[in-house]
Amino acid sequence: MQLLLFDIDGTLTHSGGAGSRAIYLALEQMYGMVRYPKPVRMAGKTDVAIFRELLRINHLQERPGDLDELYRVYPRMLRRCLREVGDKAHPHPAVAELLRKLVRLPEFTLGLLTGNLAETARIKLTRFRLNRYFKLGAYGSDNADRMKLPAIARRRAGEMGIRVSPRQMVVIGDTPRDIACARGYGVRSVAVATGPYSVRQLKRHKPDLVYKDLSDTDGFIRQVKSLLVVCRASRVERQRSNVECKTS
């Protein structure tokens, strides 16, 4: 069994600005008027990390219970903003087709690795009828540090009886942070340039595979399978070398 972990924003979907607008509105409701004196780059960050960055920009202190309040207010604002943006929010090309094909393959389990809160992740996926494809997830509400999310996803898979090593996991995302969190846990990474970074920019961070988009669904599946086969072969070769060293 191989565990494929998809990011949402920029990878599977484009929210038409609803996500960033919703977090600003949530902050305004919680703290009153707030200022944004400089642009905040949100791509690849967890929602909790973005929330805390906006607090620092506004010289505000996080209060006890603020995260619980954010978890209540932000999903409500997101639903409102998704309604307002209408068709500006949409899944990326061929995403639904790719997920339909992957979920039929018994060697793959599909999960999420996203900076979204667990609830906001499901709100977005439900909007685009993609929620049903994902058995598990690791979310920004689990840990503000994206680097910790692969281990959480692996643990959740184990709780469902899906035993995988890091080398049986692949993170699919659209930012250098997706690539970094995969590498930090010894996981393979696939980068897709449907977010704010180009193919050239993503290649600088050395993902295992990089795509302009996910429209070549069969090619994507074939290459991900090959990536994992190469990984297994290298592991077998290392084990064989260790045995030879012990017996020599």
C-alpha positions in Angstrom: 0.0 0.0 0.0 1.2 3.5 -0.9 0.0 6.6 0.7 -0.5 9.7 -1.5 -0.9 12.9 0.4 -2.4 15.8 -1.5 -2.3 19.5 -0.6 -5.5 21.4 -1.4 -5.0 25.1 -2.2 -3.1 25.6 -5.5 -2.8 21.8 -6.0 -6.3 20.5 -6.2 -8.3 23.7 -6.2 -8.3 27.5 -6.6 -10.4 29.2 -4.1 -10.8 32.5 -5.9 -9.4 34.4 -2.9 -12.1 33.1 -0.6 -9.6 31.6 1.9 -7.5 34.7 2.4 -10.6 36.9 2.5 -12.2 34.6 5.1 -9.2 34.6 7.5 -9.1 38.4 7.3 -12.8 38.6 8.2 -12.3 36.1 11.0 -9.6 38.3 12.5 -11.7 41.4 12.2 -14.5 39.8 14.0 -12.3 38.5 16.8 -10.2 41.7 17.3 -12.1 44.5 15.7 -10.4 46.6 13.0 -7.1 45.3 11.9 -4.5 46.6 9.4 -2.4 44.8 6.8 0.6 47.1 6.3 2.4 44.6 4.1 1.3 41.7 1.9 1.3 38.3 3.6 2.4 35.4 1.5 0.1 32.5 2.5 1.1 29.8 0.0 2.3 26.7 1.8 1.7 28.0 5.3 -0.7 26.5 7.8 -3.8 28.6 8.6 -2.7 28.8 12.3 0.8 30.1 11.2 -0.9 32.7 9.0 -3.2 33.7 11.8 -0.3 34.2 14.1 1.7 36.2 11.5 -1.3 38.5 11.0 -1.4 39.0 14.8 2.3 40.0 14.9 1.8 42.4 12.0 -0.9 44.1 14.0 1.0 44.0 17.3 -1.7 41.9 18.8 -1.2 39.1 21.4 -2.8 35.7 21.0 -5.1 35.3 24.0 -6.1 32.0 25.7 -8.9 30.4 23.7 -8.2 32.4 20.5 -7.5 29.3 18.5 -10.8 27.7 19.6 -12.5 30.9 18.5 -10.7 30.9 15.2 -11.8 27.3 14.6 -15.4 28.5 15.1 -15.4 31.8 13.2 -13.1 31.0 10.2 -15.2 28.1 8.8 -18.3 30.3 8.9 -16.5 33.1 7.1 -15.1 30.6 4.5 -18.6 29.3 3.6 -19.7 32.9 3.1 -16.7 33.9 1.0 -17.0 30.8 -1.2 -20.6 31.8 -1.9 -19.5 35.3 -2.8 -16.7 34.3 -5.2 -19.0 31.9 -7.1 -17.3 30.3 -10.1 -14.0 32.0 -9.4 -13.4 29.1 -7.0 -12.9 25.9 -9.0 -10.9 22.6 -9.0 -7.8 22.6 -11.2 -7.9 20.8 -14.6 -8.4 17.0 -14.6 -8.2 16.8 -10.7 -11.5 15.0 -10.4 -10.5 12.6 -13.2 -7.2 11.8 -11.6 -8.7 11.2 -8.2 -11.3 8.9 -9.7 -8.6 6.8 -11.3 -6.4 6.7 -8.3 -9.1 5.7 -5.9 -9.8 2.6 -8.1 -6.2 1.4 -7.8 -5.8 -1.0 -4.7 -2.2 -0.1 -4.2 -3.0 3.5 -3.3 -4.6 5.2 -0.3 -5.4 8.9 -0.8 -5.0 11.3 2.0 -4.6 15.0 2.6 -1.6 17.0 3.8 -2.7 20.6 4.0 -2.3 23.8 6.0 -6.1 24.1 6.1 -7.9 23.5 9.3 -9.6 20.1 9.3 -13.0 21.7 8.9 -12.1 24.2 6.3 -10.3 21.5 4.2 -13.5 19.5 4.1 -15.6 22.6 3.3 -13.5 23.3 0.2 -13.4 19.7 -0.9 -17.2 19.3 -0.4 -17.8 22.4 -2.5 -16.0 20.7 -5.4 -17.3 17.2 -4.8 -13.8 15.9 -4.0 -14.2 15.1 -0.3 -15.2 11.4 -0.8 -11.8 10.5 -2.3 -9.8 11.1 0.9 -9.7 8.6 3.7 -7.5 10.6 6.1 -5.6 13.8 6.5 -3.1 15.8 8.4 -4.1 19.5 8.9 -3.0 22.9 10.0 -5.3 22.4 13.0 -3.1 19.4 14.0 0.1 21.4 14.1 1.0 24.9 13.0 4.3 23.6 11.7 3.8 22.0 8.3 7.0 19.9 8.8 5.2 17.9 11.5 2.3 16.9 9.3 3.8 13.9 7.4 4.3 12.0 10.7 0.7 12.8 11.7 -0.6 11.5 8.4 1.4 8.3 8.8 0.1 7.8 12.3 -3.5 8.3 11.2 -3.0 5.8 8.5 -1.7 3.3 11.0 -4.7 3.8 13.2 -6.8 2.7 10.2 -4.7 -0.4 9.7 -2.7 1.1 6.8 1.0 0.4 7.7 3.4 2.4 5.6 7.0 3.5 5.9 8.0 7.1 4.9 9.3 5.6 1.6 5.8 4.4 0.8 4.5 7.9 1.1 4.3 10.7 -1.5 3.4 14.4 -0.9 1.8 16.2 -3.8 1.9 20.0 -3.5 2.4 23.3 -5.3 5.0 25.1 -3.0 8.5 24.7 -1.8 7.1 24.2 1.7 5.4 21.0 0.4 8.7 19.7 -1.0 10.5 20.6 2.2 8.1 18.9 4.6 8.3 15.7 2.4 12.1 15.8 2.4 12.2 16.4 6.1 10.4 13.2 6.8 12.1 11.1 4.2 9.0 11.1 1.9 8.9 11.4 -1.9 7.6 14.7 -3.3 5.7 15.7 -6.4 5.4 19.4 -7.2 2.7 20.8 -9.5 2.9 24.4 -10.9 -0.8 25.2 -10.6 -0.2 27.5 -7.6 2.0 30.7 -7.3 5.3 28.9 -8.3 6.4 28.0 -11.8 7.9 24.7 -12.9 11.3 26.4 -13.0 11.0 27.8 -9.5 9.8 24.4 -8.1 12.7 22.6 -9.8 15.2 24.6 -7.7 13.9 22.8 -4.6 14.5 19.4 -6.2 11.2 17.5 -5.9 11.3 13.9 -7.2 8.8 14.9 -9.9 7.4 18.2 -11.2 4.4 18.9 -13.4 3.0 22.0 -15.1 -0.5 20.6 -14.0 -2.2 17.3 -13.4 -4.0 17.0 -16.8 -1.9 14.0 -17.9 -3.6 11.7 -15.4 -2.3 8.4 -16.9 1.3 9.8 -17.1 1.1 11.0 -13.5 -0.1 7.6 -12.2 2.6 5.8 -14.3 5.4 8.0 -13.0 4.3 7.9 -9.4 4.2 4.1 -9.6 7.7 4.1 -11.1 8.9 6.4 -8.4 7.8 4.0 -5.7 9.1 1.0 -7.6 12.5 2.6 -7.8 12.3 3.4 -4.1 11.5 -0.2 -3.2 14.3 -1.5 -5.4 16.8 0.8 -3.8 15.7 -0.4 -0.3 16.1 -4.0 -1.3 19.5 -3.3 -2.7 20.5 -1.7 0.6 19.2 -4.6 2.6 21.2 -7.0 0.3 24.3 -5.0 0.8 23.9 -5.1 4.6 23.6 -8.9 4.5 26.7 -9.2 2.4 28.6 -7.0 4.8 27.6 -9.1 7.8 28.5 -12.4 6.2 31.9 -11.3 4.7 
